[in-house]
Amino acid sequence: MSDDSANRRFEREAAKRVFAAELRESYHHFREGTDDKSPTFILLPTGERCNRVYIAGTLTEKKKSEGEAVFYQIRVMDPTGIFFVSVGSYQPEALHQLSSIECPSYVSIIGKPGVFQAADGRNLVSVRAESITVVDKSVVDCWILDTARLTLDRIEKDTDDPDHQKAMEIYQRSFESWRPRVKEALASIQL
Amino acid sequence: MELKEIADRISEKFAAAGHPIDRAKLEEKIIRYVEEFSVPPTEAERAITGDYARQYGMEIPSPGSSRQDTGSVSLISDIQAEQWVTIEGQVVTLIPSRSPSVAQNGVISDSSGAIRFTVWSKANAPVMEQGKWYRVESAVADEYNGQVSLKIHSGTTITDISPELIPEPVITPISDIKPKQWITVEGKITTTFPPRSPSIAQTAVLADNTGTVRVTVWASANAMELEQGQWYRLELVETDEFNGQLSIKVHSGTKITPLSRDEIPQVEKTPLSQVSPGIFTVEAKVVAVERPAVDQILQRGILADETGAIKFVIRNTPGAAPLEENQWYEISGAVIDRFRGALSLQVPPGSAKPVMEDRSIRPNIVPITQVVPGVVCLRAKMFQEYEGTSDRILQNGLLGDETGTIRFIIWKDEDAIQLVPDMVYGIYYASVDEFNNRLSVSLNGATIVPDENATIHVKPPSEEVKGAMVHLSPGSGLIKRCPVEGCGRVLSRQNYCPVHEIQPNYVYDLRIKGWLDDGQKTYDTIISREGVEELTGLSLASAQEMAENNPLGLDTVFYHVNELVLGRYLVCRGKTFDNRLFAYNCEFRKFDPGMHAELVNRAEGEAHE
């Protein structure tokens, strides 16, 4: 069985689906294991760890930072709020893709979320993009359905899961309180 | 028009700083954001202002968060912490205050939900009475331990709502019950259970023609005992949810009224395909009966009408009588339950009236992919036989039709016969169960008619993964394979096979290697040439042409495929092993309006099984 656990370690972390409203309220982050290469996670208020996210929405703003290294800060909007996304030279693929994208456009992004402290002491969650693609509206709508479903799964999940317990302790907020955000997101889809 | 105002604000702002803006271009930009991409106007204004500011090297201060306006009446279910709100609701419970600084404690409810409230002594508020309706202006919502509650302070105004404005009490159908509300329901007590704790007087199941719900009667309610088989109206019960299971609580403020025979709602006849847990009247034919295996059961069997079939059971209680096979009955007030995903119908004593007229039923044959737990009729081929795993099993394997396959099982009994491989059968009234998310149809007791001349082209079993393509690995697109027979390994750029060394007469192939991610699990995915061609519309021949006519060679194809597929939703069919997926059939996932409707219902917190 040791063989099995060794293989497991290289299993890629799934890209979690989370609405902007929930991601921006997340601030607890932790590292699994002790060595440098162990993955870091942020804990979502609905009780799931996430090391990578897949998001989709409208790219509304693209800001190139001054300085030597090319670095973009972009804003991506979903029906519940704004994702803050950064694209730097460590992700050449994403940087290359972004250079030819105009605002506004529908995009999907795969990236790693991180928690940063803003100048005024508030926590800020930002996603470091690994790739960014221009998509059409149907992909964004599919994403809203997918994210609504997975968020409801988290809200309605049984309570014996350790991450679930931890989220309750840290965020002190009922999971059910996220349900209105899911409704909002679903209501934004015009049939 | 709002968009004009935004344009005015932006152009004034920049004109004041000495940067006139092309009005037409600006308006076009705003329309593009707001109308085409449905970005909210405030966000569009922000984005566009920022854009121009960067262009002219100006600093734009970020606006502070705006304060919630307090004028309009909020729905209780929408209240969030840190808000000032005005609500209109009914005080459904008062809880004795345990502190001198608190004047009153209780729960107030409207049609959307209920919330706890606290009235501070310092508020000098009028005393509220249980059962009465009030308008509460400028209360503050706050949160403690994840629970939002309302605080009534000296700035809050409480006024009575005049009787003519109070909404009529409505009877909520059981299927519409949502948690954390105070409602009125009507229904029949189908089962009662002894109390499990001293604080509970009784637990029971209440049913109407839309569904069933568990009832808990608190000991402190001092309520009358609910009798099995009797109909009641329960006014002001609290609804609750635990582990996804809805329940209603009878407390001291609940009014219980037994309904007389005339008041019992008339239940119309419902086709069997449309029944769900609850109380129904059906007209159906007994198509199978079974010897009871236990003393408590008088009879088991299957009822069918033109739309479908259901298992029935008659308990061995006084007055119970068995039904006759092949006879039609009208059964009023039948109790429908769900067990392991399958519906069953309980016939209460005296509820079945024979119907003299005999109609013939054409069984409703269901495609295998549409089978759900319950009783089904199929037309299928014996597709595959499994090795016996148990002494009790006569035969098991897969049945198939044009849509898919399903597991079947035949238990050993004196009437059971084996199916012949590749023979097509009409299978009538077989029962389908669900185990570990897998359906299985049991053929014992079903009518099985072989059709020796028929053939069916069975769709072989395959798995489907729906997910987003989150990464494409090198080795996707056009590749070269080793031509040695039985090898087919992918060659390096220098046409080198790890086993057969340099192979200049390589063969081209097309594939996608990458990660398909469903949000829970990531599949190490390989999509075959057929799959890639179908998905991208790029054939192997045109990929080859693309690579040969482009200085980037094979990389061109990679970039092309990457651009089409990355970051998009796919539906892939094929085989999975652990977290690997070999897909031979792929398409882009389309928006599914049915799924949308289902999720909207689910988000509303409607009862789900």
Interface residues (C-beta under 8 A of the other chain):
Chain A: E11 R12 E13 A14 A15 K16 R17 R52 Y54 A56 T58 T60 E61 K63 R75 M77 I82 C103 P104 Y106 V107 S108 I109 I110 E130 S131 I132 T133 V135 S138 V139 D141 C142 W143 L145 D146 A148 R149 L150 L152 E156 D158 M168 Q172 R173 S174 S177 R179 P180 V182 K183 L186 A187 S188 I189 L191
Chain B: R32 Y33 E36 F37 S38 V39 E43 A44 R46 A47 G50 D51 R54 S77 D78 Q80 E143 N145 G146 Q147 V148 N243 G244 A468 V470 H471 W515 D517 D518 G519 Q520 K521 T522 D524 E563 L566 G567 R568 Y569 N579 R589 K590 F591 D592 P593 M595 H596 L599 V600 R602 A603 E604 G605
